[in-house]
Amino acid sequence: MMMKTKRYVSSRFNAQSHTEDGGMILYNSYTGAIASFGEQEQHAVKDALKQGGVEMEMLAGNKLYQELVEHGFLVPEQTDELRRAAFLHQSMYRTDLMHLVLLVTEACNFRCHYCYEDFPRGRMTDETIQGLKAYIEQKANTLGELAISWHGGEPLLVPHIIEELSHSFMDSAERHGVNYSAEMSTNGYYITEELFPKLLNWKINRFMITLDGPEDVHNVRRGLNGGRGTYSTIVNNLMNMKKVDADFEVNIRVNFDNSNLEAVSAFIPTLRDLFADDHRFKMYFRPVGCMGGENDLHLPVCDERTKDEMIWAFNREAIRQGLAISSAITDILMPTAAICYAAKPSSLVVGSNGQLYKCSVAIHEDFNQVGTLDSDGMAHLDYDKIAYWTTSGEEQDEKCQACFFRPACQGNHCPLYRMRTGNRPCSYEKRQIKKTLQAIWEYARAAEQA
């Protein structure tokens, strides 16, 4: 028999920040709610969140308190929030979801100096292509959602394979009533005016494309195999994409390290001139990391403090310049959204030769080689290895269990980082939650004033 609620108290999953005009921002990782309160209203909010909470009878007629309860900032005092978080963790084990990261080729036309890949194989084999078609057709009658991430190497080296597989996946999804979606990470060099509409027809409508600064800086960091520059071709392709009247999202990723910090700052006005008039193009600033590539020892990576500071400095400057920021920044704050795909049982990486992995980075590591895919669609999986990836977070880490961000990341923002270092993998958004919330608030306010 449930106890009758007499008092509402502050959720353990709340986080607070402040606005530039003296207000308050409140976030709850269990519900994903984000709310802002003016300078006067915040005093009542803070009183409600103090130890002791709010008596049940105080809710009647008090709209503010009612909204705090509705969005999960206040919870009944007898609520076992740790049990709630543990129950939420079970949602990752739904069997009606599938996410595949497809390495349709492991070759690339670029030679980025911080890349971790060594391009061991070329295009996806015919056996793997047939195996994928059969695998999806066999699984489709049990699925509600199928999400595909086109990856490489550079996936657009082989658009014919993407076309062939896309049509097969879409046909299977339509026959079985599956919600199908697709995204692509690409260097942008081959998204021509002719190819882009085809990608949209294949239901690929979310893209990650990188520009690492002004033309001279970008070309040094992200040149072609052979040395020629790539900036002008990518920008021309992006400008042609802008002309297309369709619903899509392009995340313009800007990678930074100690060698291009000033260049990125100087580049933001150029990004404004290119994209501020089209919010389908969103900015995504991220630090370069040592991911196991042959150049790791020579990369001028930023220290943790600089990474945390510059991500939000760049984002806030972009907002002030009228640019849109990546939806990934707000999405990651939602329940379970900060969990790496590698930690999710429903997610697999398929190599070009049919090798199955959990993570697209550590493809040479034995613990990441979790199975193979046959040409008849049979997946042979090592469930002990899969468990190694999917149970390394909150199940083992007491600090993750007690963290305010637990519902969002479940201790598994990057299981590979935990495996390699033994350290807790916290997202940049969680580590700097106050700055994250301030950036989201500034972006929302700028959108209202536009």
Buried (B, 14 or more C-beta within 10 A) or exposed (E): EEEEBEBBBBBBBBBBBBBEEEBBBBBBBBBBBBBBBEEEEBEBBBEBBEEEBBEBEEBEEBEEBEBBBEBBBBBBBEBEBEEBBBEBBEEBEEEEBBBBBBBBBBBBBBEBBBBBBEBEBBBBBEBBBBBBBBBBBBBBEEBEBBBBBBBBBBBBBBBEBBBBBBEBBBBBBEEBEBEBBBBBBBBBBBBBEEBBEBBBEBBBBBBBBBBBBBBEBBBBBBBBEEEEBBBEBBBBBBEBBBEEEEEBBBBBBBBBBBBBBEBBBEBBEBBBEBBBEBBBBBBBBBBBBBBBBEEEEEBEBBEEEBBBBBBBBBBBBBBEBBBBBBEBBBEBBBBBBBBBBBBBBBBBBBBBBBBBBBBBBBBEBEBBBBBBBBBEBEBEEBEEBBEBBBBBBBBEBEEBBEBBBBBBBBBBBBBBBBBBEEEBBBBBBBBBBBBBBBBBBBBBBBEEEE
